[in-house]
Amino acid sequence: MSMTFTIPDPGYEERIRASFKRQMFMEFIGATLANVRPGYCEIHLPYKKELSQQHGFFHAGVIGTLADNAGGYAAYTLMFATSSILTVEYKLNLLAPGSGDLLIARGQVVKPGRTLTVCRSDIVVMQDGQEKLCAIATVTLMQMAGMADTVS
């Protein structure tokens, strides 16, 4: 999907990277912000057993977390510097077990809006050098104008 977007904040990448660093849960699980550009975000998470479910696959909760964050930051690239963002809802479809060494979530804006933005997140797992789609999500996000995403 290739779209051209209006970027209201030329410093969006620095703002998003700073926000991602403030998400202690992302740091706790070992996720990294791999790529961010207008309307797009990619997050990587190496496998470790503490993130798995009883069969040794990435836990669905971890997959959902990455789907939410990738969609959220994709949307946030298109928002004003003075704004903050909150997830309104997301729907996750688990397509295959998250069996592999690396989870990759790719969020892409589908429909930007003044208040609500809809994104799609594709979550793949790398195994033996091959990507396998394990989940897709639709994420709806709300721009909260005048509530900059900062910690005082």
N, C-alpha and C positions, 0 to 999 in steps of 0.2 A: 504494500500500500504506500503510495507516494503522494503526499499532499504538500502544498505550500501554506505556511502559517504566518500570521502576523505576530511578531515578537514584541510585546510591550515593554520588556525589560532586557536590554542588551547584556546585562550582567547575570542573566538567568543561570548560567552554568555554575558560577561561583556560589550563588544563593542556594542552588540545589545541593551542591556538594557539602556546603556548610550545614544545611538542614539534615542531610543524610548522616553526617558525623554526630549530630545530636540525638539520633535514634539509638539509644543504648541497646535495644534489643537486636538491632542489625549487627552491632559490634559484638554482642554476646554470642550470637550464633555463627559469626565469622563471615557475614555477607559483605561484599564489596560492590561499590558503584562502578561498573566497568565502562559504561558509555552513556553520555547524555547529549542530546541535540534537540532542536525544536520538534516537539511532539513525540519524542522517543526517549526511552530509558532502558538500560540493560543492567541487570544485577546478577552477580555470580555468587554461588555458595558451594564450597567444597564439601564433600561428604564427610561426616563423622558419625560414629554410632549413636552419639547422644541426640542426633536429629532424626533417628529412625523409629519406625514402628516395629511391631513384634516379628515381622518377616525380614527385617533389615533394609527395607526401602525407606527413602525419604518420607517422613511423616506428612500426611495431607495438610496438617496445620501449618507446617513449614512451607509447603508448596503454595498454600493460600496466602500466607504472609508475603511471600515474594511476588505473587501475582498482584496483590493489593498495592504494594510499594512501587512496583514497576509501572503500573497504570497511574498511580498517584503522582509520581515524579514526572512521567511523560506529560500529564495534564499541567503540572506546576510549571513546566517550561514556558507555557503560554499565558501565564498569569502575571499580574503587576507585581513589582517589587514590594509594594505595601500590602500585599495579600497574604493570606494563609489558605490552607486547603484541608478539607476533611472528606473522608470517604462517606458517601451516602448509602451505597450498597455495592455488593459484588456477588456475582454468581460464578461458581467454580465448577467446571466439568473435569473430572479426573478420567483421563482416557487410557492410561496405562500405568503400571507401577513405576514409581520413581526409583528405578534401580540403576545406579551408576556412580561415577566419581565426582560429578559436578552438575549442579542444578543451575540453569540459566533462565532468567525471566526477562522477556522482552515486552515492554509496554509501548503501545502505539495509540495516539489519539485518533479516534474514529470521527468524533463530532465535537468540536470545541464550542463552548457557549459562554454567554456573559456570566451566568451563575453556575450552571451545570455543564460538565464535560464528560463525555463517554469515551472510554478507552477499551482496548482489547489487550489482554496479556497472554502471550504464548509462553508456556513453560516447557523447556526441554531438559532432558537429562543426557549427559555425555557418558557413553559406555564404550570402551574399546575404540575410542577415537570417532565414534559415530553419534550423531544427535538423534534422539528419539523424543517425539512430542508426547509429553505425559499429561498435560493439562492445558486448558484454555479458560480464560475468565473474561467476563464483561464487568468493568468497573465504572461506577458513576461517582464523580467527585464534585464537591461544591467549593467554589471560590468564596472565601470570606474576605470581602473587601475591607481595607483599613485595619486588618488584624495581622500585621507582619509576623511571619514565622520565625520568631526569635525567643530566646530564653533570657529573662531579666536577672 
